[in-house]
Amino acid sequence: MTAYLAGLGLPVFGSDPVFHRRGPEQVAELLVAAGLPVISRTLRECDEDGPFPERTPQALLVAREPRTATAP
């Protein structure tokens, strides 16, 4: 978000954000341990073009609470 705001020429206050890179497998394990099974996983290569080139591959995980049986 900071890079996005700075790219728009908007003032950014505070210190630089700290990023902790985690692989999708590690994040999926954490989600499952929290009771949120992963239902979708998308992996893509880094996008090296544009104003904010990425240096690492990206992932998107979708997790949700398990469905519960409902009484009729």
mmCIF file of the N, C-alpha and C atoms, coordinates in Angstrom:
data_MODEL
# 
_entry.id   MODEL 
# 
loop_
_atom_site.group_PDB 
_atom_site.id 
_atom_site.type_symbol 
_atom_site.label_atom_id 
_atom_site.label_alt_id 
_atom_site.label_comp_id 
_atom_site.label_asym_id 
_atom_site.label_entity_id 
_atom_site.label_seq_id 
_atom_site.pdbx_PDB_ins_code 
_atom_site.Cartn_x 
_atom_site.Cartn_y 
_atom_site.Cartn_z 
_atom_site.occupancy 
_atom_site.B_iso_or_equiv 
_atom_site.pdbx_formal_charge 
_atom_site.auth_seq_id 
_atom_site.auth_comp_id 
_atom_site.auth_asym_id 
_atom_site.auth_atom_id 
_atom_site.pdbx_PDB_model_num 
ATOM 1   N N  . MET A 1 1  ? 0.824   -1.180  0.000   1.00 0.00 ? 1  MET A N  1 
ATOM 2   C CA . MET A 1 1  ? 0.000   0.000   0.000   1.00 0.00 ? 1  MET A CA 1 
ATOM 3   C C  . MET A 1 1  ? 0.872   1.249   0.000   1.00 0.00 ? 1  MET A C  1 
ATOM 4   N N  . THR A 1 2  ? 1.973   1.206   0.752   1.00 0.00 ? 2  THR A N  1 
ATOM 5   C CA . THR A 1 2  ? 2.850   2.365   0.799   1.00 0.00 ? 2  THR A CA 1 
ATOM 6   C C  . THR A 1 2  ? 3.398   2.680   -0.585  1.00 0.00 ? 2  THR A C  1 
ATOM 7   N N  . ALA A 1 3  ? 3.848   1.643   -1.302  1.00 0.00 ? 3  ALA A N  1 
ATOM 8   C CA . ALA A 1 3  ? 4.393   1.864   -2.646  1.00 0.00 ? 3  ALA A CA 1 
ATOM 9   C C  . ALA A 1 3  ? 3.310   2.420   -3.564  1.00 0.00 ? 3  ALA A C  1 
ATOM 10  N N  . TYR A 1 4  ? 2.087   1.935   -3.413  1.00 0.00 ? 4  TYR A N  1 
ATOM 11  C CA . TYR A 1 4  ? 0.982   2.412   -4.238  1.00 0.00 ? 4  TYR A CA 1 
ATOM 12  C C  . TYR A 1 4  ? 0.723   3.888   -3.971  1.00 0.00 ? 4  TYR A C  1 
ATOM 13  N N  . LEU A 1 5  ? 0.655   4.276   -2.702  1.00 0.00 ? 5  LEU A N  1 
ATOM 14  C CA . LEU A 1 5  ? 0.404   5.679   -2.368  1.00 0.00 ? 5  LEU A CA 1 
ATOM 15  C C  . LEU A 1 5  ? 1.543   6.570   -2.837  1.00 0.00 ? 5  LEU A C  1 
ATOM 16  N N  . ALA A 1 6  ? 2.776   6.123   -2.634  1.00 0.00 ? 6  ALA A N  1 
ATOM 17  C CA . ALA A 1 6  ? 3.925   6.920   -3.062  1.00 0.00 ? 6  ALA A CA 1 
ATOM 18  C C  . ALA A 1 6  ? 3.935   7.048   -4.578  1.00 0.00 ? 6  ALA A C  1 
ATOM 19  N N  . GLY A 1 7  ? 3.538   5.991   -5.285  1.00 0.00 ? 7  GLY A N  1 
ATOM 20  C CA . GLY A 1 7  ? 3.487   6.027   -6.741  1.00 0.00 ? 7  GLY A CA 1 
ATOM 21  C C  . GLY A 1 7  ? 2.463   7.021   -7.259  1.00 0.00 ? 7  GLY A C  1 
ATOM 22  N N  . LEU A 1 8  ? 1.442   7.272   -6.467  1.00 0.00 ? 8  LEU A N  1 
ATOM 23  C CA . LEU A 1 8  ? 0.431   8.256   -6.847  1.00 0.00 ? 8  LEU A CA 1 
ATOM 24  C C  . LEU A 1 8  ? 0.847   9.671   -6.470  1.00 0.00 ? 8  LEU A C  1 
ATOM 25  N N  . GLY A 1 9  ? 1.988   9.810   -5.818  1.00 0.00 ? 9  GLY A N  1 
ATOM 26  C CA . GLY A 1 9  ? 2.438   11.123  -5.392  1.00 0.00 ? 9  GLY A CA 1 
ATOM 27  C C  . GLY A 1 9  ? 1.774   11.598  -4.116  1.00 0.00 ? 9  GLY A C  1 
ATOM 28  N N  . LEU A 1 10 ? 1.118   10.685  -3.405  1.00 0.00 ? 10 LEU A N  1 
ATOM 29  C CA . LEU A 1 10 ? 0.468   11.054  -2.149  1.00 0.00 ? 10 LEU A CA 1 
ATOM 30  C C  . LEU A 1 10 ? 1.468   10.946  -0.999  1.00 0.00 ? 10 LEU A C  1 
ATOM 31  N N  . PRO A 1 11 ? 1.349   11.809  0.005   1.00 0.00 ? 11 PRO A N  1 
ATOM 32  C CA . PRO A 1 11 ? 2.281   11.715  1.129   1.00 0.00 ? 11 PRO A CA 1 
ATOM 33  C C  . PRO A 1 11 ? 2.062   10.423  1.909   1.00 0.00 ? 11 PRO A C  1 
ATOM 34  N N  . VAL A 1 12 ? 3.155   9.814   2.323   1.00 0.00 ? 12 VAL A N  1 
ATOM 35  C CA . VAL A 1 12 ? 3.109   8.590   3.110   1.00 0.00 ? 12 VAL A CA 1 
ATOM 36  C C  . VAL A 1 12 ? 3.765   8.889   4.446   1.00 0.00 ? 12 VAL A C  1 
ATOM 37  N N  . PHE A 1 13 ? 3.037   8.667   5.526   1.00 0.00 ? 13 PHE A N  1 
ATOM 38  C CA . PHE A 1 13 ? 3.546   8.966   6.857   1.00 0.00 ? 13 PHE A CA 1 
ATOM 39  C C  . PHE A 1 13 ? 3.931   7.686   7.572   1.00 0.00 ? 13 PHE A C  1 
ATOM 40  N N  . GLY A 1 14 ? 4.820   7.809   8.535   1.00 0.00 ? 14 GLY A N  1 
ATOM 41  C CA . GLY A 1 14 ? 5.230   6.658   9.324   1.00 0.00 ? 14 GLY A CA 1 
ATOM 42  C C  . GLY A 1 14 ? 6.431   5.969   8.715   1.00 0.00 ? 14 GLY A C  1 
ATOM 43  N N  . SER A 1 15 ? 6.795   4.853   9.318   1.00 0.00 ? 15 SER A N  1 
ATOM 44  C CA . SER A 1 15 ? 7.962   4.120   8.853   1.00 0.00 ? 15 SER A CA 1 
ATOM 45  C C  . SER A 1 15 ? 7.589   3.185   7.708   1.00 0.00 ? 15 SER A C  1 
ATOM 46  N N  . ASP A 1 16 ? 8.612   2.678   7.047   1.00 0.00 ? 16 ASP A N  1 
ATOM 47  C CA . ASP A 1 16 ? 8.384   1.722   5.969   1.00 0.00 ? 16 ASP A CA 1 
ATOM 48  C C  . ASP A 1 16 ? 7.787   0.447   6.551   1.00 0.00 ? 16 ASP A C  1 
ATOM 49  N N  . PRO A 1 17 ? 6.890   -0.201  5.816   1.00 0.00 ? 17 PRO A N  1 
ATOM 50  C CA . PRO A 1 17 ? 6.303   -1.443  6.322   1.00 0.00 ? 17 PRO A CA 1 
ATOM 51  C C  . PRO A 1 17 ? 7.336   -2.567  6.338   1.00 0.00 ? 17 PRO A C  1 
ATOM 52  N N  . VAL A 1 18 ? 7.124   -3.503  7.204   1.00 0.00 ? 18 VAL A N  1 
ATOM 53  C CA . VAL A 1 18 ? 7.993   -4.678  7.291   1.00 0.00 ? 18 VAL A CA 1 
ATOM 54  C C  . VAL A 1 18 ? 7.244   -5.844  6.662   1.00 0.00 ? 18 VAL A C  1 
ATOM 55  N N  . PHE A 1 19 ? 7.879   -6.517  5.727   1.00 0.00 ? 19 PHE A N  1 
ATOM 56  C CA . PHE A 1 19 ? 7.254   -7.641  5.045   1.00 0.00 ? 19 PHE A CA 1 
ATOM 57  C C  . PHE A 1 19 ? 7.894   -8.936  5.512   1.00 0.00 ? 19 PHE A C  1 
ATOM 58  N N  . HIS A 1 20 ? 7.062   -9.924  5.756   1.00 0.00 ? 20 HIS A N  1 
ATOM 59  C CA . HIS A 1 20 ? 7.526   -11.265 6.101   1.00 0.00 ? 20 HIS A CA 1 
ATOM 60  C C  . HIS A 1 20 ? 7.025   -12.193 5.008   1.00 0.00 ? 20 HIS A C  1 
ATOM 61  N N  . ARG A 1 21 ? 7.918   -12.583 4.123   1.00 0.00 ? 21 ARG A N  1 
ATOM 62  C CA . ARG A 1 21 ? 7.508   -13.460 3.027   1.00 0.00 ? 21 ARG A CA 1 
ATOM 63  C C  . ARG A 1 21 ? 7.325   -14.876 3.542   1.00 0.00 ? 21 ARG A C  1 
ATOM 64  N N  . ARG A 1 22 ? 6.200   -15.447 3.187   1.00 0.00 ? 22 ARG A N  1 
ATOM 65  C CA . ARG A 1 22 ? 5.906   -16.828 3.545   1.00 0.00 ? 22 ARG A CA 1 
ATOM 66  C C  . ARG A 1 22 ? 5.418   -17.537 2.288   1.00 0.00 ? 22 ARG A C  1 
ATOM 67  N N  . GLY A 1 23 ? 5.806   -18.771 2.147   1.00 0.00 ? 23 GLY A N  1 
ATOM 68  C CA . GLY A 1 23 ? 5.360   -19.548 1.007   1.00 0.00 ? 23 GLY A CA 1 
ATOM 69  C C  . GLY A 1 23 ? 3.902   -19.944 1.162   1.00 0.00 ? 23 GLY A C  1 
ATOM 70  N N  . PRO A 1 24 ? 3.225   -20.222 0.046   1.00 0.00 ? 24 PRO A N  1 
ATOM 71  C CA . PRO A 1 24 ? 1.813   -20.585 0.114   1.00 0.00 ? 24 PRO A CA 1 
ATOM 72  C C  . PRO A 1 24 ? 1.557   -21.842 0.939   1.00 0.00 ? 24 PRO A C  1 
ATOM 73  N N  . GLU A 1 25 ? 2.485   -22.786 0.930   1.00 0.00 ? 25 GLU A N  1 
ATOM 74  C CA . GLU A 1 25 ? 2.300   -24.006 1.718   1.00 0.00 ? 25 GLU A CA 1 
ATOM 75  C C  . GLU A 1 25 ? 2.277   -23.682 3.210   1.00 0.00 ? 25 GLU A C  1 
ATOM 76  N N  . GLN A 1 26 ? 3.179   -22.803 3.650   1.00 0.00 ? 26 GLN A N  1 
ATOM 77  C CA . GLN A 1 26 ? 3.219   -22.424 5.058   1.00 0.00 ? 26 GLN A CA 1 
ATOM 78  C C  . GLN A 1 26 ? 1.937   -21.691 5.457   1.00 0.00 ? 26 GLN A C  1 
ATOM 79  N N  . VAL A 1 27 ? 1.474   -20.783 4.611   1.00 0.00 ? 27 VAL A N  1 
ATOM 80  C CA . VAL A 1 27 ? 0.247   -20.040 4.909   1.00 0.00 ? 27 VAL A CA 1 
ATOM 81  C C  . VAL A 1 27 ? -0.948  -20.995 4.925   1.00 0.00 ? 27 VAL A C  1 
ATOM 82  N N  . ALA A 1 28 ? -0.993  -21.950 3.990   1.00 0.00 ? 28 ALA A N  1 
ATOM 83  C CA . ALA A 1 28 ? -2.087  -22.927 3.958   1.00 0.00 ? 28 ALA A CA 1 
ATOM 84  C C  . ALA A 1 28 ? -2.101  -23.742 5.245   1.00 0.00 ? 28 ALA A C  1 
ATOM 85  N N  . GLU A 1 29 ? -0.938  -24.143 5.728   1.00 0.00 ? 29 GLU A N  1 
ATOM 86  C CA . GLU A 1 29 ? -0.858  -24.890 6.990   1.00 0.00 ? 29 GLU A CA 1 
ATOM 87  C C  . GLU A 1 29 ? -1.392  -24.061 8.153   1.00 0.00 ? 29 GLU A C  1 
ATOM 88  N N  . LEU A 1 30 ? -1.046  -22.784 8.185   1.00 0.00 ? 30 LEU A N  1 
ATOM 89  C CA . LEU A 1 30 ? -1.534  -21.908 9.255   1.00 0.00 ? 30 LEU A CA 1 
ATOM 90  C C  . LEU A 1 30 ? -3.053  -21.747 9.187   1.00 0.00 ? 30 LEU A C  1 
ATOM 91  N N  . LEU A 1 31 ? -3.583  -21.612 7.966   1.00 0.00 ? 31 LEU A N  1 
ATOM 92  C CA . LEU A 1 31 ? -5.029  -21.477 7.805   1.00 0.00 ? 31 LEU A CA 1 
ATOM 93  C C  . LEU A 1 31 ? -5.755  -22.734 8.281   1.00 0.00 ? 31 LEU A C  1 
ATOM 94  N N  . VAL A 1 32 ? -5.261  -23.893 7.873   1.00 0.00 ? 32 VAL A N  1 
ATOM 95  C CA . VAL A 1 32 ? -5.879  -25.156 8.282   1.00 0.00 ? 32 VAL A CA 1 
ATOM 96  C C  . VAL A 1 32 ? -5.796  -25.315 9.797   1.00 0.00 ? 32 VAL A C  1 
ATOM 97  N N  . ALA A 1 33 ? -4.660  -24.976 10.389  1.00 0.00 ? 33 ALA A N  1 
ATOM 98  C CA . ALA A 1 33 ? -4.504  -25.062 11.845  1.00 0.00 ? 33 ALA A CA 1 
ATOM 99  C C  . ALA A 1 33 ? -5.485  -24.139 12.568  1.00 0.00 ? 33 ALA A C  1 
ATOM 100 N N  . ALA A 1 34 ? -5.888  -23.054 11.912  1.00 0.00 ? 34 ALA A N  1 
ATOM 101 C CA . ALA A 1 34 ? -6.851  -22.109 12.498  1.00 0.00 ? 34 ALA A CA 1 
ATOM 102 C C  . ALA A 1 34 ? -8.296  -22.524 12.209  1.00 0.00 ? 34 ALA A C  1 
ATOM 103 N N  . GLY A 1 35 ? -8.482  -23.691 11.560  1.00 0.00 ? 35 GLY A N  1 
ATOM 104 C CA . GLY A 1 35 ? -9.827  -24.167 11.278  1.00 0.00 ? 35 GLY A CA 1 
ATOM 105 C C  . GLY A 1 35 ? -10.415 -23.645 9.982   1.00 0.00 ? 35 GLY A C  1 
ATOM 106 N N  . LEU A 1 36 ? -9.561  -23.152 9.087   1.00 0.00 ? 36 LEU A N  1 
ATOM 107 C CA . LEU A 1 36 ? -10.021 -22.603 7.809   1.00 0.00 ? 36 LEU A CA 1 
ATOM 108 C C  . LEU A 1 36 ? -9.394  -23.391 6.658   1.00 0.00 ? 36 LEU A C  1 
ATOM 109 N N  . PRO A 1 37 ? -10.077 -24.441 6.179   1.00 0.00 ? 37 PRO A N  1 
ATOM 110 C CA . PRO A 1 37 ? -9.504  -25.213 5.081   1.00 0.00 ? 37 PRO A CA 1 
ATOM 111 C C  . PRO A 1 37 ? -9.386  -24.385 3.802   1.00 0.00 ? 37 PRO A C  1 
ATOM 112 N N  . VAL A 1 38 ? -8.307  -24.626 3.082   1.00 0.00 ? 38 VAL A N  1 
ATOM 113 C CA . VAL A 1 38 ? -8.065  -23.927 1.816   1.00 0.00 ? 38 VAL A CA 1 
ATOM 114 C C  . VAL A 1 38 ? -8.925  -24.585 0.742   1.00 0.00 ? 38 VAL A C  1 
ATOM 115 N N  . ILE A 1 39 ? -9.721  -23.774 0.040   1.00 0.00 ? 39 ILE A N  1 
ATOM 116 C CA . ILE A 1 39 ? -10.593 -24.316 -1.010  1.00 0.00 ? 39 ILE A CA 1 
ATOM 117 C C  . ILE A 1 39 ? -10.115 -23.960 -2.410  1.00 0.00 ? 39 ILE A C  1 
ATOM 118 N N  . SER A 1 40 ? -9.183  -23.012 -2.505  1.00 0.00 ? 40 SER A N  1 
ATOM 119 C CA . SER A 1 40 ? -8.654  -22.626 -3.813  1.00 0.00 ? 40 SER A CA 1 
ATOM 120 C C  . SER A 1 40 ? -7.242  -22.090 -3.638  1.00 0.00 ? 40 SER A C  1 
ATOM 121 N N  . ARG A 1 41 ? -6.392  -22.401 -4.608  1.00 0.00 ? 41 ARG A N  1 
ATOM 122 C CA . ARG A 1 41 ? -4.995  -21.975 -4.549  1.00 0.00 ? 41 ARG A CA 1 
ATOM 123 C C  . ARG A 1 41 ? -4.562  -21.596 -5.964  1.00 0.00 ? 41 ARG A C  1 
ATOM 124 N N  . THR A 1 42 ? -4.054  -20.382 -6.134  1.00 0.00 ? 42 THR A N  1 
ATOM 125 C CA . THR A 1 42 ? -3.560  -19.916 -7.425  1.00 0.00 ? 42 THR A CA 1 
ATOM 126 C C  . THR A 1 42 ? -2.124  -19.449 -7.256  1.00 0.00 ? 42 THR A C  1 
ATOM 127 N N  . LEU A 1 43 ? -1.248  -19.964 -8.086  1.00 0.00 ? 43 LEU A N  1 
ATOM 128 C CA . LEU A 1 43 ? 0.159   -19.565 -8.071  1.00 0.00 ? 43 LEU A CA 1 
ATOM 129 C C  . LEU A 1 43 ? 0.497   -18.950 -9.417  1.00 0.00 ? 43 LEU A C  1 
ATOM 130 N N  . ARG A 1 44 ? 1.291   -17.879 -9.403  1.00 0.00 ? 44 ARG A N  1 
ATOM 131 C CA . ARG A 1 44 ? 1.710   -17.277 -10.668 1.00 0.00 ? 44 ARG A CA 1 
ATOM 132 C C  . ARG A 1 44 ? 3.149   -16.791 -10.540 1.00 0.00 ? 44 ARG A C  1 
ATOM 133 N N  . GLU A 1 45 ? 3.786   -16.686 -11.677 1.00 0.00 ? 45 GLU A N  1 
ATOM 134 C CA . GLU A 1 45 ? 5.158   -16.191 -11.716 1.00 0.00 ? 45 GLU A CA 1 
ATOM 135 C C  . GLU A 1 45 ? 5.183   -14.694 -11.444 1.00 0.00 ? 45 GLU A C  1 
ATOM 136 N N  . CYS A 1 46 ? 6.335   -14.185 -11.073 1.00 0.00 ? 46 CYS A N  1 
ATOM 137 C CA . CYS A 1 46 ? 6.444   -12.747 -10.785 1.00 0.00 ? 46 CYS A CA 1 
ATOM 138 C C  . CYS A 1 46 ? 6.277   -11.935 -12.075 1.00 0.00 ? 46 CYS A C  1 
ATOM 139 N N  . ASP A 1 47 ? 5.698   -10.768 -11.922 1.00 0.00 ? 47 ASP A N  1 
ATOM 140 C CA . ASP A 1 47 ? 5.476   -9.847  -13.028 1.00 0.00 ? 47 ASP A CA 1 
ATOM 141 C C  . ASP A 1 47 ? 6.595   -8.814  -12.978 1.00 0.00 ? 47 ASP A C  1 
ATOM 142 N N  . GLU A 1 48 ? 7.511   -8.896  -13.915 1.00 0.00 ? 48 GLU A N  1 
ATOM 143 C CA . GLU A 1 48 ? 8.686   -8.031  -13.886 1.00 0.00 ? 48 GLU A CA 1 
ATOM 144 C C  . GLU A 1 48 ? 8.485   -6.723  -14.632 1.00 0.00 ? 48 GLU A C  1 
ATOM 145 N N  . ASP A 1 49 ? 7.331   -6.527  -15.254 1.00 0.00 ? 49 ASP A N  1 
ATOM 146 C CA . ASP A 1 49 ? 7.054   -5.301  -16.004 1.00 0.00 ? 49 ASP A CA 1 
ATOM 147 C C  . ASP A 1 49 ? 6.266   -4.319  -15.149 1.00 0.00 ? 49 ASP A C  1 
ATOM 148 N N  . GLY A 1 50 ? 6.153   -3.109  -15.630 1.00 0.00 ? 50 GLY A N  1 
ATOM 149 C CA . GLY A 1 50 ? 5.333   -2.108  -14.954 1.00 0.00 ? 50 GLY A CA 1 
ATOM 150 C C  . GLY A 1 50 ? 6.112   -1.281  -13.947 1.00 0.00 ? 50 GLY A C  1 
ATOM 151 N N  . PRO A 1 51 ? 5.423   -0.361  -13.289 1.00 0.00 ? 51 PRO A N  1 
ATOM 152 C CA . PRO A 1 51 ? 6.099   0.570   -12.380 1.00 0.00 ? 51 PRO A CA 1 
ATOM 153 C C  . PRO A 1 51 ? 6.565   -0.087  -11.081 1.00 0.00 ? 51 PRO A C  1 
ATOM 154 N N  . PHE A 1 52 ? 5.996   -1.237  -10.699 1.00 0.00 ? 52 PHE A N  1 
ATOM 155 C CA . PHE A 1 52 ? 6.372   -1.911  -9.455  1.00 0.00 ? 52 PHE A CA 1 
ATOM 156 C C  . PHE A 1 52 ? 6.691   -3.376  -9.750  1.00 0.00 ? 52 PHE A C  1 
ATOM 157 N N  . PRO A 1 53 ? 7.850   -3.655  -10.349 1.00 0.00 ? 53 PRO A N  1 
ATOM 158 C CA . PRO A 1 53 ? 8.170   -5.037  -10.706 1.00 0.00 ? 53 PRO A CA 1 
ATOM 159 C C  . PRO A 1 53 ? 8.273   -5.929  -9.458  1.00 0.00 ? 53 PRO A C  1 
ATOM 160 N N  . GLU A 1 54 ? 7.780   -7.141  -9.599  1.00 0.00 ? 54 GLU A N  1 
ATOM 161 C CA . GLU A 1 54 ? 7.829   -8.107  -8.507  1.00 0.00 ? 54 GLU A CA 1 
ATOM 162 C C  . GLU A 1 54 ? 9.092   -8.943  -8.640  1.00 0.00 ? 54 GLU A C  1 
ATOM 163 N N  . ARG A 1 55 ? 9.672   -9.308  -7.510  1.00 0.00 ? 55 ARG A N  1 
ATOM 164 C CA . ARG A 1 55 ? 10.890  -10.121 -7.525  1.00 0.00 ? 55 ARG A CA 1 
ATOM 165 C C  . ARG A 1 55 ? 10.635  -11.573 -7.179  1.00 0.00 ? 55 ARG A C  1 
ATOM 166 N N  . THR A 1 56 ? 9.435   -11.865 -6.710  1.00 0.00 ? 56 THR A N  1 
ATOM 167 C CA . THR A 1 56 ? 9.127   -13.236 -6.298  1.00 0.00 ? 56 THR A CA 1 
ATOM 168 C C  . THR A 1 56 ? 7.772   -13.655 -6.872  1.00 0.00 ? 56 THR A C  1 
ATOM 169 N N  . PRO A 1 57 ? 7.567   -14.961 -7.040  1.00 0.00 ? 57 PRO A N  1 
ATOM 170 C CA . PRO A 1 57 ? 6.259   -15.445 -7.472  1.00 0.00 ? 57 PRO A CA 1 
ATOM 171 C C  . PRO A 1 57 ? 5.190   -15.048 -6.454  1.00 0.00 ? 57 PRO A C  1 
ATOM 172 N N  . GLN A 1 58 ? 3.949   -15.005 -6.900  1.00 0.00 ? 58 GLN A N  1 
ATOM 173 C CA . GLN A 1 58 ? 2.836   -14.590 -6.047  1.00 0.00 ? 58 GLN A CA 1 
ATOM 174 C C  . GLN A 1 58 ? 1.846   -15.745 -5.897  1.00 0.00 ? 58 GLN A C  1 
ATOM 175 N N  . ALA A 1 59 ? 1.064   -15.709 -4.824  1.00 0.00 ? 59 ALA A N  1 
ATOM 176 C CA . ALA A 1 59 ? 0.059   -16.739 -4.589  1.00 0.00 ? 59 ALA A CA 1 
ATOM 177 C C  . ALA A 1 59 ? -1.196  -16.100 -4.018  1.00 0.00 ? 59 ALA A C  1 
ATOM 178 N N  . LEU A 1 60 ? -2.318  -16.740 -4.275  1.00 0.00 ? 60 LEU A N  1 
ATOM 179 C CA . LEU A 1 60 ? -3.600  -16.330 -3.716  1.00 0.00 ? 60 LEU A CA 1 
ATOM 180 C C  . LEU A 1 60 ? -4.259  -17.585 -3.159  1.00 0.00 ? 60 LEU A C  1 
ATOM 181 N N  . LEU A 1 61 ? -4.556  -17.560 -1.865  1.00 0.00 ? 61 LEU A N  1 
ATOM 182 C CA . LEU A 1 61 ? -5.230  -18.678 -1.214  1.00 0.00 ? 61 LEU A CA 1 
ATOM 183 C C  . LEU A 1 61 ? -6.613  -18.218 -0.779  1.00 0.00 ? 61 LEU A C  1 
ATOM 184 N N  . VAL A 1 62 ? -7.606  -19.075 -0.985  1.00 0.00 ? 62 VAL A N  1 
ATOM 185 C CA . VAL A 1 62 ? -8.961  -18.791 -0.509  1.00 0.00 ? 62 VAL A CA 1 
ATOM 186 C C  . VAL A 1 62 ? -9.297  -19.870 0.515   1.00 0.00 ? 62 VAL A C  1 
ATOM 187 N N  . ALA A 1 63 ? -9.675  -19.426 1.707   1.00 0.00 ? 63 ALA A N  1 
ATOM 188 C CA . ALA A 1 63 ? -10.038 -20.359 2.772   1.00 0.00 ? 63 ALA A CA 1 
ATOM 189 C C  . ALA A 1 63 ? -11.341 -19.890 3.389   1.00 0.00 ? 63 ALA A C  1 
ATOM 190 N N  . ARG A 1 64 ? -12.061 -20.816 3.970   1.00 0.00 ? 64 ARG A N  1 
ATOM 191 C CA . ARG A 1 64 ? -13.318 -20.442 4.626   1.00 0.00 ? 64 ARG A CA 1 
ATOM 192 C C  . ARG A 1 64 ? -13.612 -21.420 5.755   1.00 0.00 ? 64 ARG A C  1 
ATOM 193 N N  . GLU A 1 65 ? -14.531 -20.996 6.593   1.00 0.00 ? 65 GLU A N  1 
ATOM 194 C CA . GLU A 1 65 ? -14.970 -21.871 7.669   1.00 0.00 ? 65 GLU A CA 1 
ATOM 195 C C  . GLU A 1 65 ? -15.685 -23.066 7.051   1.00 0.00 ? 65 GLU A C  1 
ATOM 196 N N  . PRO A 1 66 ? -15.516 -24.234 7.663   1.00 0.00 ? 66 PRO A N  1 
ATOM 197 C CA . PRO A 1 66 ? -16.220 -25.406 7.134   1.00 0.00 ? 66 PRO A CA 1 
ATOM 198 C C  . PRO A 1 66 ? -17.734 -25.213 7.239   1.00 0.00 ? 66 PRO A C  1 
ATOM 199 N N  . ARG A 1 67 ? -18.422 -25.777 6.277   1.00 0.00 ? 67 ARG A N  1 
ATOM 200 C CA . ARG A 1 67 ? -19.884 -25.727 6.309   1.00 0.00 ? 67 ARG A CA 1 
ATOM 201 C C  . ARG A 1 67 ? -20.375 -26.607 7.451   1.00 0.00 ? 67 ARG A C  1 
ATOM 202 N N  . THR A 1 68 ? -21.416 -26.167 8.107   1.00 0.00 ? 68 THR A N  1 
ATOM 203 C CA . THR A 1 68 ? -22.017 -26.961 9.171   1.00 0.00 ? 68 THR A CA 1 
ATOM 204 C C  . THR A 1 68 ? -23.361 -27.485 8.692   1.00 0.00 ? 68 THR A C  1 
ATOM 205 N N  . ALA A 1 69 ? -23.710 -28.666 9.165   1.00 0.00 ? 69 ALA A N  1 
ATOM 206 C CA . ALA A 1 69 ? -25.008 -29.244 8.792   1.00 0.00 ? 69 ALA A CA 1 
ATOM 207 C C  . ALA A 1 69 ? -26.119 -28.438 9.447   1.00 0.00 ? 69 ALA A C  1 
ATOM 208 N N  . THR A 1 70 ? -27.149 -28.179 8.686   1.00 0.00 ? 70 THR A N  1 
ATOM 209 C CA . THR A 1 70 ? -28.292 -27.455 9.236   1.00 0.00 ? 70 THR A CA 1 
ATOM 210 C C  . THR A 1 70 ? -29.443 -28.408 9.471   1.00 0.00 ? 70 THR A C  1 
ATOM 211 N N  . ALA A 1 71 ? -30.175 -28.165 10.525  1.00 0.00 ? 71 ALA A N  1 
ATOM 212 C CA . ALA A 1 71 ? -31.331 -29.017 10.834  1.00 0.00 ? 71 ALA A CA 1 
ATOM 213 C C  . ALA A 1 71 ? -32.481 -28.665 9.910   1.00 0.00 ? 71 ALA A C  1 
ATOM 214 N N  . PRO A 1 72 ? -33.225 -29.707 9.435   1.00 0.00 ? 72 PRO A N  1 
ATOM 215 C CA . PRO A 1 72 ? -34.369 -29.431 8.540   1.00 0.00 ? 72 PRO A CA 1 
ATOM 216 C C  . PRO A 1 72 ? -35.507 -28.739 9.250   1.00 0.00 ? 72 PRO A C  1 
# 
